[in-house]
Structures are given as C-alpha cells and as structure tokens.
C-alpha cells in the first residue's frame, strides 16, 4: 500500500515519469512491466483475500489510486492499459459486483472515466466510443 501511494505521488502531474515507467522491465529478461503487474496484484488481492478485511481494502484502494493517477492525463498510459483485452472488463466487473466495497466501486468508476476521457486512440477496438 505504501509503495503504491508513494509511486502515485511521484507520477502525479508528471507525464514523463508515467511514460518512462511503462517501458521499464521488472524482470531481468524484460518480459514483465509494472502496469500489468499492478493489475495482477489487484486481481490476486480480490481472489485471495487475507484475514484482515481492512488491510485488503487499503491495499486495493492504494493500487486503484496508483492506476487512476498513472492514467490521468496520459493518453499513452491509457492506450497501454487498454491494449490488454482483460483490463477493462476486469475493472467493470469490480464495479458490477455488489459484494465489493463501495470505495472500490468508486475508484474503478473513476478509472473507467479516466480511460474514456483520456483515450486518444481513433483506430482498432479501443476507441473512445467503444470504451464508452
């Protein structure tokens, strides 16, 4: 949670850092990047909750805050997020699940809105109108 919040602070209104972070590989073989890793951590947190509901909520909110900050005002980041066909349905699924906390619903709705507003892709399946 703390690392996600700190990284959110670094990325806030810093498009250069947002774009650089998309390119830095996490593993030595260069096959994984941070954006898909954040989504994997969020997915794992939802699928395998810990014994502390509050801890889980804080971690999930921190990860979603990071995603919202990263994609806000960054069409390149939005495009990278939308490139995976699983990301947007995963986030919409969180909003549609009534058993998930309202805080997560709100952050996911903000993330979807950010994708709609800052999506400058005019070709393919990830256009602004198709995301909307």
C-alpha positions as CSV (number, residue, x, y, z in Angstrom):
1,X,0.0,0.0,0.0
2,X,2.7,2.5,1.0
3,X,4.7,1.8,-2.2
4,X,1.6,2.3,-4.3
5,X,0.9,5.6,-2.6
6,X,4.5,6.8,-2.9
7,X,4.6,5.9,-6.6
8,X,1.3,7.7,-7.1
9,X,2.9,10.8,-5.6
10,X,5.8,10.6,-8.0
11,X,3.5,10.1,-11.0
12,X,1.1,13.0,-10.1
13,X,1.2,15.5,-12.9
14,X,4.4,14.0,-14.3
15,X,3.7,12.6,-17.8
16,X,7.4,12.0,-18.4
17,X,7.6,9.6,-15.5
18,X,4.3,7.9,-16.5
19,X,5.7,7.1,-19.9
20,X,9.1,6.0,-18.7
21,X,7.5,3.7,-16.1
22,X,5.6,2.0,-18.9
23,X,8.9,1.0,-20.5
24,X,11.0,-0.2,-17.6
25,X,11.0,-4.0,-17.3
26,X,10.5,-5.6,-13.9
27,X,12.3,-8.8,-14.6
28,X,15.8,-9.3,-15.8
29,X,14.5,-10.9,-19.0
30,X,12.4,-7.9,-19.8
31,X,9.1,-9.7,-20.2
32,X,7.1,-8.0,-17.5
33,X,6.3,-4.4,-16.8
34,X,4.8,-2.6,-13.8
35,X,1.3,-1.8,-15.3
36,X,0.3,-5.4,-15.8
37,X,1.9,-6.3,-12.5
38,X,-0.3,-3.8,-10.6
39,X,-3.4,-5.3,-12.2
40,X,-2.2,-8.8,-11.3
41,X,-1.7,-7.7,-7.7
42,X,-5.2,-6.2,-7.6
43,X,-6.7,-9.4,-9.1
44,X,-4.8,-11.6,-6.6
45,X,-6.0,-9.4,-3.8
46,X,-9.6,-9.9,-4.8
47,X,-9.3,-13.7,-5.5
48,X,-7.3,-14.5,-2.3
49,X,-8.4,-12.2,0.5
50,X,-6.3,-12.1,3.7
51,X,-7.8,-12.5,7.2
52,X,-7.9,-8.7,7.6
53,X,-10.7,-7.1,5.6
54,X,-9.4,-3.6,6.4
55,X,-5.8,-4.4,5.2
56,X,-7.2,-5.8,1.9
57,X,-9.4,-2.7,1.4
58,X,-6.4,-0.4,2.0
59,X,-4.2,-2.3,-0.4
60,X,-6.8,-2.4,-3.1
61,X,-7.6,1.3,-2.8
62,X,-3.8,2.0,-3.0
63,X,-3.4,0.0,-6.2
64,X,-6.5,1.6,-7.8
65,X,-5.3,5.1,-6.7
66,X,-2.0,4.3,-8.4
67,X,-3.8,3.2,-11.6
68,X,-6.0,6.3,-11.6
69,X,-3.0,8.7,-11.1
70,X,-1.0,6.8,-13.7
71,X,-3.7,7.0,-16.4
72,X,-5.0,10.5,-15.6
73,X,-4.0,13.0,-18.3
74,X,-1.8,10.4,-20.0
75,X,-3.2,9.1,-23.3
76,X,-0.1,6.9,-23.8
77,X,-0.7,5.2,-20.4
78,X,-4.4,4.8,-21.2
79,X,-3.5,3.1,-24.5
80,X,-1.1,0.8,-22.7
81,X,-3.8,-0.1,-20.2
82,X,-6.4,-0.8,-22.9
83,X,-4.1,-2.9,-25.0
84,X,-4.8,-5.9,-22.8
85,X,-8.3,-7.1,-23.6
86,X,-8.8,-8.2,-20.0
87,X,-8.1,-5.0,-18.1
88,X,-11.3,-3.0,-18.8
89,X,-13.7,-6.0,-18.3
90,X,-11.9,-6.8,-15.1
91,X,-12.4,-3.2,-13.8
92,X,-16.0,-3.2,-14.9
93,X,-16.5,-6.5,-13.2
94,X,-15.4,-4.9,-9.9
95,X,-18.0,-2.2,-10.3
96,X,-20.7,-4.7,-11.2
97,X,-20.1,-6.9,-8.2
98,X,-22.4,-5.8,-5.3
99,X,-20.3,-7.7,-2.7
100,X,-17.3,-5.5,-3.3
101,X,-16.8,-2.4,-1.1
102,X,-18.3,0.9,-2.4
103,X,-14.8,2.6,-2.1
104,X,-13.5,0.2,-4.8
105,X,-16.6,0.8,-6.9
106,X,-15.9,4.5,-6.9
107,X,-12.2,4.2,-7.7
108,X,-13.0,1.7,-10.5
109,X,-15.6,4.1,-11.9
110,X,-13.0,6.9,-11.8
111,X,-10.5,4.7,-13.6
112,X,-13.1,3.8,-16.3
113,X,-14.0,7.5,-16.7
114,X,-10.3,8.3,-17.0
115,X,-10.0,5.8,-19.8
116,X,-12.9,7.4,-21.6
117,X,-11.7,11.0,-21.3
118,X,-8.0,10.5,-22.0
119,X,-8.3,7.8,-24.7
120,X,-7.0,9.3,-27.9
121,X,-7.0,6.1,-29.8
122,X,-9.0,6.5,-33.0
123,X,-8.4,3.1,-34.6
124,X,-9.0,-0.5,-33.6
125,X,-11.2,-1.8,-30.8
126,X,-10.1,0.6,-28.2
127,X,-11.5,3.8,-29.5
128,X,-13.1,6.3,-27.1
129,X,-16.6,5.4,-28.3
130,X,-16.0,1.7,-27.9
131,X,-14.7,2.1,-24.4
132,X,-17.7,4.4,-23.6
